[in-house]
């Protein structure tokens, strides 16, 4: 066997590609493990209504949830077409699922 005058130094392209593939897998797992940064309503009742509406739109089935308002349970039903039926004390717009005083804020977030 003959030895090269120059000792092998550095890395091969295959080794580099393997390392990059491993890093890509680790980064994707880390990204999926992070909590979502999607804006959520600060009001817990509004969050339940938004979740019910989103679930109903995604599954195509009506979703009924119970929310606590002033210590009393209130029913909210979201249908597969996006319409939300809720107790009048929640003051929810049936077409959007949001309270009327927050419609402008929600619309601006949606448009951006």
C-alpha positions, 0 to 999 in steps of 0.5 A: 500500500502506498501512502499519500504524501499529504495526510487527509485533512478536512471533511468530505461532502457526504459527511457535511450533508449528513451533519446538515440533515441531522441539524435539520431534523433537530431544528424541526423537532425543536420548532414543533415543540415550541408553544404556538405564538398565534395571538389568542383572545385574552378573555377566556370566554372569547377563547372558548368561543374562538376554539369552538368556532375553529373546531367546527369549521375544521371538522364540519360538525357543530361544537357546543361548549360551556363557558363561565360568565360571572360564575354561571355556566353559559352555552355556546354552539358553533356550527360548521358554517362558522355561525355561533349561537351563544347566550345573550349575556356573552354578546357574541356576533353570530356571524363572526364569533367575536364580541362587537366591541372587538370586531375592528381589532379582529378584522385588522389582525385578519387583514394584515 
